[in-house]
Amino acid sequence: MGGLRLHSALWHTVSMLGLSIISVFGSACCDEKALPHAFERLQSESASERNKALHILGRCGGRAERAVPRIAQLMYDKNVGVASSAAYALRRIDTPSARAALKTAEEARARRTTTSAR
């Protein structure tokens, strides 16, 4: 997918609100019955639906591991709220593949910042 870019606003939002988001949603537990539907909603045309799915999957932690590749793609979503929620979900899933996806996105952001500063 050419032209994908991580929104700089995402990183600002994550750094400013990251702890608040986790504290607000962190107390909710995973609804195992909601997982299959949440996986499907990641493909929705609706940003609101994708956002809701990301919060559900984030609350499920490692049980949402199979969604990590799609969630990693959503970190580049044109909707900044969805992109921010994708980063949140990956932090909450906190498996090796989720951490790798976050690291890859951060490295890509750093490369773009370095390139644009030249």
Order of alpha helices (4+ residues) and beta strands (2+ residues): alpha-alpha-alpha-alpha-alpha-alpha
